[in-house]
Amino acid sequence: ITLTMMVLAVFAYGAWTFRKLERRMEVVNNLYVPTMKALNQIESTFFLLESDIDKSLHEGILRPKDSLESVLNSKLDFLNRTLRDYPQDDAMLRDGINGLTQSYSACEDVFVRVYQDWGNHSLYESELSQKRSDFRFRLKGLIQDLDRETRLVSVGVQSDISRLGIVTGK
């Protein structure tokens, strides 16, 4: 009976560990990977938008910005939808995406004022620089936090697999 109980306990532990591993990998695959992809796209698109705005300000020639802004808005909407649709409450990601969305909204408000009052665009350059810096800072921070969290999950999964091997004698 003792051997049977031990075998059942090892089996139960293995099943519980595999279920836990599955849930952790689901978070990585269904939430972290798509989020990281969207954040990288946001980063490159924001760089292009900044370049266009800098050129406009430097040359004094108003350039169109709508397509880049629509890409940024669609990616931010995607992040908010992904977070809302995912059942797990991930405070780090939720707070990071909310902060990023608010920061971009503040940038967008200044962009609108610059374009609406192009003749006085120099009045907004300092505020625009500050808002852009805040957005880049938040974006980089969220990318680093997400990368760190993904690595922690990976280390945890490897540790659980090793522990499972020890328990099962493999």
MITILO-236653 format. One record per residue (C-alpha): residue in three letters; chain; x negated, y negated, z negated. Coordinates in Angstrom, 1 decimal. Each point is the difference from the previous one (the first is absolute). Layout:
<recs>
(ala, A, (X, Y, Z))
...
</recs>
This chain:
<recs>
(ile, A, (0.0, 0.0, 0.0))
(thr, A, (-2.9, -2.4, -0.8))
(leu, A, (-1.5, 0.5, 3.5))
(thr, A, (3.4, -0.6, 1.6))
(met, A, (0.5, -3.2, -2.1))
(met, A, (-3.5, -1.2, 1.0))
(val, A, (0.7, 0.7, 3.7))
(leu, A, (3.3, -1.8, -0.2))
(ala, A, (-1.6, -3.0, -1.8))
(val, A, (-2.7, -0.3, 2.7))
(phe, A, (2.6, 0.3, 2.7))
(ala, A, (2.2, -2.7, -1.7))
(tyr, A, (-3.0, -2.3, -0.4))
(gly, A, (-1.0, 0.6, 3.6))
(ala, A, (3.5, -0.8, 1.2))
(trp, A, (0.2, -3.1, -2.1))
(thr, A, (-3.4, -1.2, 1.1))
(phe, A, (0.9, 0.5, 3.7))
(arg, A, (3.2, -1.9, -0.4))
(lys, A, (-1.9, -2.8, -1.7))
(leu, A, (-2.6, 0.0, 2.8))
(glu, A, (2.8, -0.1, 2.6))
(arg, A, (1.6, -3.0, -1.6))
(arg, A, (-3.3, -1.9, -0.2))
(met, A, (-0.8, 0.8, 3.6))
(glu, A, (3.5, -1.1, 1.1))
(val, A, (-0.7, -3.4, -1.6))
(val, A, (-3.3, -0.3, 1.9))
(asn, A, (1.5, 1.1, 3.4))
(asn, A, (3.4, -1.6, -0.2))
(leu, A, (-0.8, -3.2, -1.8))
(tyr, A, (-3.8, -0.9, -0.2))
(val, A, (-1.1, 1.0, 3.5))
(pro, A, (2.8, -2.0, 1.8))
(thr, A, (-0.5, -2.9, -2.4))
(met, A, (-3.7, -0.1, 0.6))
(lys, A, (0.5, 0.1, 3.8))
(ala, A, (2.5, -2.9, -0.2))
(leu, A, (-2.4, -2.0, -2.3))
(asn, A, (-2.8, 0.5, 2.5))
(gln, A, (2.2, -1.2, 2.8))
(ile, A, (1.1, -3.0, -2.1))
(glu, A, (-3.7, -0.8, -0.6))
(ser, A, (-0.9, 0.0, 3.6))
(thr, A, (3.1, -1.9, 1.1))
(phe, A, (-0.5, -2.6, -2.7))
(phe, A, (-3.6, -0.5, 1.2))
(leu, A, (1.3, -0.6, 3.5))
(leu, A, (2.6, -2.5, -1.3))
(glu, A, (-2.6, -1.8, -2.0))
(ser, A, (-2.3, -0.2, 3.0))
(asp, A, (2.8, -1.5, 2.1))
(ile, A, (0.9, -2.5, -2.6))
(asp, A, (-3.7, -1.0, -0.6))
(lys, A, (-0.4, -0.5, 3.8))
(ser, A, (3.2, -2.1, 0.1))
(leu, A, (-1.2, -2.1, -2.9))
(his, A, (-3.5, -0.3, 1.3))
(glu, A, (0.9, -0.8, 3.6))
(gly, A, (3.2, -2.0, -0.8))
(ile, A, (1.9, 2.2, 2.4))
(leu, A, (3.2, 1.7, -1.3))
(arg, A, (-0.1, 3.8, 0.8))
(pro, A, (2.9, 2.4, -0.2))
(lys, A, (0.2, 2.1, -3.2))
(asp, A, (3.3, 1.7, 0.2))
(ser, A, (-1.2, 3.4, 1.2))
(leu, A, (-2.6, 0.4, -2.8))
(glu, A, (2.4, -1.2, -2.6))
(ser, A, (2.6, 2.5, 1.1))
(val, A, (-2.5, 2.8, -0.2))
(leu, A, (-1.0, -1.0, -3.6))
(asn, A, (3.7, -0.3, -1.0))
(ser, A, (0.8, 3.4, 1.5))
(lys, A, (-2.9, 1.6, -1.9))
(leu, A, (1.0, -1.6, -3.2))
(asp, A, (3.6, 1.1, 0.5))
(phe, A, (-1.3, 3.5, 0.7))
(leu, A, (-1.9, 0.0, -3.3))
(asn, A, (3.0, -1.2, -2.0))
(arg, A, (2.3, 2.6, 1.7))
(thr, A, (-2.5, 2.8, -0.6))
(leu, A, (-0.4, -0.9, -3.6))
(arg, A, (3.8, -0.4, -0.5))
(asp, A, (0.7, 3.3, 1.8))
(tyr, A, (-2.6, 2.0, -1.9))
(pro, A, (1.5, 1.5, -3.2))
(gln, A, (-3.2, -0.3, -2.1))
(asp, A, (-0.4, -3.2, -2.0))
(asp, A, (-3.6, -1.1, 0.7))
(ala, A, (-0.4, -3.3, -2.0))
(met, A, (-3.5, -0.7, 1.5))
(leu, A, (1.3, 0.2, 3.6))
(arg, A, (3.3, -1.7, -0.8))
(asp, A, (-1.7, -3.0, -1.7))
(gly, A, (-2.6, -0.2, 2.7))
(ile, A, (2.4, 0.1, 2.9))
(asn, A, (2.3, -2.5, -1.7))
(gly, A, (-2.9, -2.4, -0.7))
(leu, A, (-1.3, 0.4, 3.6))
(thr, A, (3.5, -0.7, 1.4))
(gln, A, (0.4, -3.1, -2.1))
(ser, A, (-3.5, -1.2, 0.8))
(tyr, A, (0.6, 0.4, 3.8))
(ser, A, (3.3, -1.8, -0.4))
(ala, A, (-1.9, -3.0, -1.5))
(cys, A, (-2.5, 0.1, 2.9))
(glu, A, (2.9, 0.1, 2.5))
(asp, A, (1.6, -3.0, -1.7))
(val, A, (-3.2, -2.0, 0.6))
(phe, A, (-0.3, 1.3, 3.6))
(val, A, (3.5, -1.2, 0.7))
(arg, A, (-0.8, -3.5, -1.4))
(val, A, (-3.2, -0.2, 2.0))
(tyr, A, (1.8, 0.9, 3.2))
(gln, A, (3.0, -2.3, -0.7))
(asp, A, (-2.2, -3.0, -0.9))
(trp, A, (-2.8, 0.7, 2.3))
(gly, A, (-1.0, -3.7, 0.2))
(asn, A, (-0.8, 0.1, -3.7))
(his, A, (-1.4, 3.6, -0.2))
(ser, A, (-3.1, -1.2, -1.8))
(leu, A, (2.2, -0.8, -3.0))
(tyr, A, (0.6, 3.8, -0.4))
(glu, A, (-3.5, 1.4, 0.6))
(ser, A, (-0.9, 0.2, -3.7))
(glu, A, (3.2, 1.7, -1.0))
(leu, A, (-0.2, 2.3, 3.0))
(ser, A, (-3.5, 1.0, -1.0))
(gln, A, (1.1, 0.7, -3.5))
(lys, A, (3.0, 2.1, 1.0))
(arg, A, (-2.1, 2.0, 2.6))
(ser, A, (-2.6, 0.7, -2.6))
(asp, A, (2.6, 1.2, -2.5))
(phe, A, (1.5, 2.3, 2.6))
(arg, A, (-3.3, 1.5, 1.1))
(phe, A, (-1.0, 0.5, -3.7))
(arg, A, (3.3, 1.8, -0.7))
(leu, A, (-0.3, 2.1, 3.1))
(lys, A, (-3.6, 1.1, -0.7))
(gly, A, (1.0, 0.7, -3.6))
(leu, A, (2.9, 2.2, 1.0))
(ile, A, (-2.1, 1.9, 2.5))
(gln, A, (-2.6, 0.6, -2.7))
(asp, A, (2.6, 1.1, -2.5))
(leu, A, (1.6, 2.3, 2.4))
(asp, A, (-3.3, 1.5, 1.1))
(arg, A, (-1.0, 0.5, -3.7))
(glu, A, (3.4, 1.6, -0.8))
(thr, A, (-0.3, 2.3, 3.0))
(arg, A, (-3.5, 1.1, -1.1))
(leu, A, (1.3, 0.6, -3.6))
(val, A, (2.7, 2.3, 1.4))
(ser, A, (-2.5, 1.8, 2.1))
(val, A, (-2.3, 0.6, -3.0))
(gly, A, (2.9, 1.1, -2.1))
(val, A, (1.1, 2.5, 2.7))
(gln, A, (-3.5, 1.4, 0.3))
(ser, A, (-0.2, 0.3, -3.8))
(asp, A, (3.3, 1.8, -0.2))
(ile, A, (-1.0, 2.4, 2.8))
(ser, A, (-3.3, 0.7, -1.9))
(arg, A, (1.9, 0.6, -3.2))
(leu, A, (2.4, 2.3, 1.7))
(gly, A, (-2.9, 2.0, 1.4))
(ile, A, (-1.4, 0.4, -3.5))
(val, A, (3.3, 1.1, -1.4))
(thr, A, (0.6, 2.6, 2.8))
(gly, A, (-3.6, 1.2, -0.1))
(lys, A, (-0.9, -1.1, 3.5))
</recs>
